[in-house]
């Protein structure tokens, strides 16, 4: 039983020193309100994934929730689309990696605004890479491109 005397303090230090990196920045509802502040109603179009935002009885846009892998862990993000199918806003909802959180930078996310299904959306092309977050920035970019391809033309 003398091993317990030595193992227990070490186990306590290891568990206390293991930081939790997952950060929930916004809930889906909070992100919807930020993307479409004038919206009075969000109607689910595809369960848990796509909502139609309405303001004053008119379609304000669409809100799409998605998840991509960063380097090792998932990144939850959302893309707000205009009624015409262009990107209105991209927001990172939850980031779980221990590094690369710079993809939440407003200036990096702003690069997507106005992009459409016909946009290149390519890292080191029309979207700049983030050093130290190459996989995260690449995968979010690919995810936005996939959303535009899948939804932008269908949701009008």
C-alpha positions as CSV (number, residue, x, y, z in Angstrom):
1,X,0.0,0.0,0.0
2,X,3.0,2.4,0.0
3,X,2.5,2.8,-3.7
4,X,-0.8,4.6,-3.0
5,X,1.0,7.2,-0.9
6,X,3.2,8.0,-4.0
7,X,0.7,7.5,-6.8
8,X,-2.2,9.5,-5.3
9,X,-0.4,12.9,-5.2
10,X,0.9,12.3,-8.7
11,X,-2.5,11.4,-10.0
12,X,-4.0,14.6,-8.4
13,X,-1.3,16.7,-10.0
14,X,-1.8,15.2,-13.5
15,X,-5.6,15.6,-13.3
16,X,-5.3,19.2,-12.1
17,X,-2.7,20.0,-14.7
18,X,-4.7,18.6,-17.7
19,X,-6.4,21.7,-19.0
20,X,-9.8,21.5,-20.7
21,X,-9.5,23.2,-24.1
22,X,-13.1,22.9,-25.4
23,X,-14.6,26.3,-25.3
24,X,-18.3,26.9,-26.1
25,X,-18.4,30.4,-27.5
26,X,-22.0,30.6,-28.6
27,X,-25.1,28.4,-28.6
28,X,-27.0,27.9,-31.8
29,X,-29.7,30.2,-30.6
30,X,-27.2,33.0,-29.7
31,X,-25.4,32.6,-33.0
32,X,-28.7,32.8,-34.9
33,X,-29.6,36.1,-33.1
34,X,-26.1,37.5,-33.8
35,X,-26.4,36.6,-37.5
36,X,-29.9,37.9,-37.9
37,X,-30.6,40.4,-35.2
38,X,-33.9,41.6,-36.8
39,X,-35.3,38.1,-37.2
40,X,-38.5,37.4,-35.3
41,X,-38.7,33.7,-36.1
42,X,-36.4,30.8,-36.9
43,X,-38.1,27.8,-38.6
44,X,-36.3,24.5,-38.8
45,X,-35.8,23.5,-42.4
46,X,-33.6,20.5,-41.7
47,X,-33.7,19.1,-38.1
48,X,-30.8,20.4,-36.0
49,X,-28.9,21.7,-39.0
50,X,-30.7,24.4,-41.1
51,X,-33.1,27.2,-40.0
52,X,-34.9,29.8,-42.1
53,X,-34.7,33.3,-40.5
54,X,-37.7,35.5,-40.9
55,X,-38.2,39.2,-40.1
56,X,-41.4,41.1,-40.8
57,X,-42.9,38.1,-42.7
58,X,-40.0,38.0,-45.1
59,X,-37.1,35.6,-45.4
60,X,-34.0,37.3,-43.9
61,X,-31.7,34.4,-44.7
62,X,-30.8,30.9,-43.7
63,X,-28.7,29.6,-40.7
64,X,-26.7,26.4,-41.2
65,X,-25.0,24.6,-38.4
66,X,-22.1,22.2,-39.2
67,X,-19.1,20.5,-37.7
68,X,-15.7,19.8,-39.2
69,X,-12.5,18.2,-37.7
70,X,-9.8,20.6,-36.8
71,X,-6.5,18.8,-36.4
72,X,-7.8,16.1,-34.0
73,X,-11.1,17.4,-32.6
74,X,-14.3,18.8,-33.9
75,X,-15.0,22.5,-34.6
76,X,-18.7,23.5,-34.4
77,X,-19.4,26.5,-36.7
78,X,-22.3,28.1,-38.4
79,X,-22.8,29.8,-41.7
80,X,-25.5,32.5,-42.2
81,X,-26.7,32.8,-45.8
82,X,-28.5,35.7,-47.4
83,X,-31.8,34.9,-49.2
84,X,-29.8,35.0,-52.4
85,X,-27.3,32.3,-51.2
86,X,-24.2,34.4,-50.4
87,X,-22.4,34.1,-47.1
88,X,-23.7,36.7,-44.6
89,X,-21.6,35.6,-41.6
90,X,-19.5,32.7,-40.4
91,X,-19.2,32.1,-36.6
92,X,-17.2,29.5,-34.6
93,X,-19.5,28.1,-31.9
94,X,-17.2,25.6,-30.2
95,X,-13.5,25.1,-30.6
96,X,-12.0,22.0,-28.9
97,X,-8.3,22.1,-29.9
98,X,-5.6,23.4,-27.6
99,X,-4.2,25.7,-30.3
100,X,-5.4,27.3,-33.5
101,X,-8.2,29.2,-31.9
102,X,-7.2,32.2,-34.1
103,X,-9.8,31.0,-36.6
104,X,-12.3,32.8,-34.4
105,X,-10.7,36.1,-35.4
106,X,-13.3,38.5,-36.8
107,X,-10.9,39.5,-39.6
108,X,-10.3,35.9,-40.7
109,X,-14.0,35.0,-40.6
110,X,-14.9,38.2,-42.5
111,X,-13.1,36.8,-45.6
112,X,-16.1,34.5,-46.2
113,X,-18.7,37.3,-46.3
114,X,-20.2,37.7,-49.8
115,X,-18.8,34.4,-51.0
116,X,-21.2,32.3,-53.1
117,X,-21.3,28.8,-54.6
118,X,-19.2,30.1,-57.5
119,X,-16.4,31.4,-55.3
120,X,-13.1,29.6,-55.2
121,X,-12.9,29.3,-51.4
122,X,-9.3,28.0,-51.3
123,X,-6.7,28.4,-48.6
124,X,-3.8,30.6,-49.8
125,X,-6.1,31.7,-52.6
126,X,-9.1,33.9,-51.7
127,X,-8.9,32.8,-48.0
128,X,-5.7,33.3,-46.2
129,X,-4.1,30.6,-44.1
130,X,-3.5,30.9,-40.4
131,X,0.0,29.8,-39.4
132,X,-0.4,27.3,-36.6
133,X,-4.0,26.6,-37.5
134,X,-3.5,25.3,-41.0
135,X,-5.7,22.3,-40.7
136,X,-8.5,24.1,-38.8
137,X,-8.6,27.0,-41.2
138,X,-8.5,24.6,-44.2
139,X,-11.3,22.4,-42.8
140,X,-13.5,25.3,-41.9
141,X,-13.0,26.8,-45.4
142,X,-13.8,23.4,-47.0
143,X,-16.9,23.2,-44.8
144,X,-18.2,26.6,-45.8
145,X,-17.6,25.7,-49.5
146,X,-19.5,22.5,-48.9
147,X,-22.4,24.4,-47.3
148,X,-22.5,26.8,-50.2
149,X,-22.6,24.0,-52.7
150,X,-25.3,22.0,-50.8
151,X,-27.6,24.8,-49.7
152,X,-27.1,28.1,-51.4
153,X,-29.0,27.2,-54.5
154,X,-31.6,24.9,-52.8
155,X,-32.8,27.3,-50.1
156,X,-34.0,30.2,-52.2
